[in-house]
Amino acid sequence: MKNLATPLELVGFGSHSEADRRRDQFFDWRVVAIALFVFAGYFLGAKIGFALTFRPHPVSVLWPPNSILLAALLLTPVRIWWVILLAAFPAHLAVQLESGVPPTMILCWFVSNSCEALIGAGCIRYLIDRPVRFDRLRNVGIFCFFAAFLGPFLSSFMDSAFVVINHWGQDSYWQVWRTRFTSNVLAALSLAPLIVTWSSDGIAWLAKIRRWRFLEATLVFLGLLSVNILVFYQLTPVAGSTLLYLPLPLLLWIAVRFGSRGASAAICTVGFLAIWSAGHGYGPFSTGSAEENALSIQMFLIVMSVPLLFLASVIEERGKGEATLREREARISLAAESANLALWVYDPEKDVAWMSEKSRAIYGFGSEEPLSRDSLVTCVHPDERQAVRNAFDRARASSETFEIEHRILKPGGKTGWVMTRGRCLCDEQGKLLKLIGVTIDVTAKKQVDLQLQLHRQEIAHLSRVAVMGEMAASIAHELNQPLSGIISNARAGERFIDRGDVDLGELRDLLTDIVADGRRAGDVLRGIQSMVKKGAPVRQRVNLNDLVMNVVRMVNPDAVLHSCELQTLLEANLPAIEADPIQLQQVLLNLVINAFDAMRDTPLGRRRVVIATERNGDGAICASVRDYGVGISEEARDRLFEHFFTTKAEGLGMGLGIVRSIVESHAGTVAGENVAGGGARFHFTLPASAAAS
């Protein structure tokens, strides 16, 4: 806590033991210094209070000692409050004895003064966190109620009783109570804020003030002093009361520009000048009796002080709130820029959008260009606008965050990619108040993804070519049969013609067989061509069972060469799926070829590959390839689908990596596992969302 104790390093108490702390409270020079300050302040305040008394009343118009004692309690730790009270008592005793007050009355007044300060300070310290400041509306409200009203209100009953019991003065009980109450209320409002606000931060804050600020403060306070001297000293007592409003513009200026410090100093300045002038017969508060003059001054100053303190606190709290908000915005902007985030806010009621500089740069807006709904919609690529609207509508209906990746149009006709994430802020009735969100420029990422996709397609193409190379013998065998049939049938036809004995029916059968064998050879060549040709993937509705049978026909000769039995377990009536048939054929082909390789050391009677399809319980479609080979080793299980990882001496480690890339591009999953009875099973699943009923 930075307070009067802070410059004196009183906070060092907390580092000592309890016994040392008790000893330090008596001997520590810091406590002694504070006690001397309190003694001097209380003594001087009492002198000023007696000087501001309108005789014959025994109560001062403004009694400073109570407020000085209150301020000292607010600025110091509770554990040394007894030291503060003990230091104030000699000052109270000395000044009262000089004024000829009886000892009994001296003691009674000190008790009532201490009670008032303790009531106010205790309540404030309980409700306000240290340090006590007047820069918040709540703090000023608590101070005005407990310190400026409740403390004087309760202690005035005790004080008035002491005056009546000791027969001090000529006023009645209620006259003393009223005068004492208003006097201490005025003192609390005038002096306590001044002492607390100017002592809480020491003098370090003065070094932070700029020179022009000092000049402004000096000029405005000189102006306030001049106006007050004119109002309270130069004008005749019968001058109009409207002239009392002359200092008001300067008071408002001080409260707005200089906060609680300036307002408290201005209140004290006006208060002392008004009381001093009335006590010497000057100004508008010197026309009535002493009691009337005192009450008029007190009411005027109290009514002036409370709004000024509240106004200063509101202005100061608002200024600190705005500073905190600016600091928070700066931190958020820094974090957003560091994370490559662009911030934006849209107000549908005003049809106004705000964007950070980063966001304006992404969309191509100028720094001062006004933004509206039409501006934002125009930036979205025409093909993406409906998708963006749908995402927004879903977020508004569910009050959840929406996220969508879409294209935007930039100045000059360029196209970019952004990731937009936002949330709808609605009132209790569901009315849209604001739309807030962030945008991430993913154009560079999209370009990299496109390059990776092209590389993957190239690798997949090379893999297909490599697979066709591995299957060259089986392909040659498959082509040999129809070509041999064509040659045999053609030679038979030639012999029929050479003999001159042509049976048109037999010739037609020969030609039919030639056509069938030619088509069979053409199907084989087209299958090879489709597997090795380059081109972008094309999604279409395909039947997974048909793809399996195509692959079976392609690898059947290879299965014969490997002495493997090829079986299929296909679930009937599978729904069509949206997929690229060439890519899925490559997945199945890679898995089957791997199954053949896994059974090189398997006895001939157990060499079997089973291709199965089925529909899972959640509607997803699963395809699997099961072999009866050596299975998957423990060290290879976690790295099966990594690129360039292989267990084959002559392998490249690309097959299963390509399988995973293709399946994941279809929003599916792929896995491999050992199965009971020996061998391994690789299966991939396409989600229900990718299936078409």
HELIX and SHEET records of a PDB file:
HELIX    1   1 LEU A   10  SER A   15  5                                   6    
HELIX    2   2 GLU A   18  PHE A   27  1                                  10    
HELIX    3   3 TRP A   29  ALA A   51  1                                  23    
HELIX    4   4 PRO A   64  LEU A   75  1                                  12    
HELIX    5   5 VAL A   78  ILE A   80  5                                   3    
HELIX    6   6 TRP A   81  GLU A   98  1                                  18    
HELIX    7   7 PRO A  103  LEU A  127  1                                  25    
HELIX    8   8 LEU A  137  ILE A  142  1                                   6    
HELIX    9   9 PHE A  143  LEU A  150  3                                   8    
HELIX   10  10 GLY A  151  ILE A  165  1                                  15    
HELIX   11  11 TYR A  173  SER A  190  1                                  18    
HELIX   12  12 ALA A  192  SER A  199  1                                   8    
HELIX   13  13 ALA A  204  LYS A  208  5                                   5    
HELIX   14  14 ARG A  211  ILE A  229  1                                  19    
HELIX   15  15 LEU A  230  GLN A  234  3                                   5    
HELIX   16  16 SER A  241  TYR A  245  5                                   5    
HELIX   17  17 LEU A  248  GLY A  279  1                                  32    
HELIX   18  18 ALA A  290  SER A  338  1                                  49    
HELIX   19  19 GLU A  357  TYR A  363  1                                   7    
HELIX   20  20 ARG A  373  CYS A  379  1                                   7    
HELIX   21  21 ARG A  385  SER A  398  1                                  14    
HELIX   22  22 THR A  443  GLU A  470  1                                  28    
HELIX   23  23 ALA A  472  ARG A  499  1                                  28    
HELIX   24  24 LEU A  504  VAL A  532  1                                  29    
HELIX   25  25 LEU A  544  LEU A  561  1                                  18    
HELIX   26  26 PRO A  581  ALA A  598  1                                  18    
HELIX   27  27 LEU A  604  ARG A  606  5                                   3    
HELIX   28  28 GLU A  634  ARG A  637  1                                   4    
HELIX   29  29 GLY A  655  SER A  665  1                                  11    
HELIX   30  30 ALA A  688  ALA A  690  5                                   3    
SHEET    1   A 5 VAL A 352  MET A 355  0                                        
SHEET    2   A 5 ALA A 342  ASP A 347 -1                                        
SHEET    3   A 5 LEU A 432  ASP A 441 -1                                        
SHEET    4   A 5 THR A 415  CYS A 426 -1                                        
SHEET    5   A 5 PHE A 402  LEU A 409 -1                                        
SHEET    1   B 3 GLN A 540  VAL A 542  0                                        
SHEET    2   B 3 ALA A 576  ALA A 579 -1                                        
SHEET    3   B 3 ALA A 691  ALA A 692 -1                                        
SHEET    1   C 5 GLU A 565  LEU A 570  0                                        
SHEET    2   C 5 ARG A 608  ARG A 615  1                                        
SHEET    3   C 5 ILE A 621  ARG A 626 -1                                        
SHEET    4   C 5 ALA A 680  LEU A 686 -1                                        
SHEET    5   C 5 THR A 669  ASN A 674 -1                                        
END                                                                             
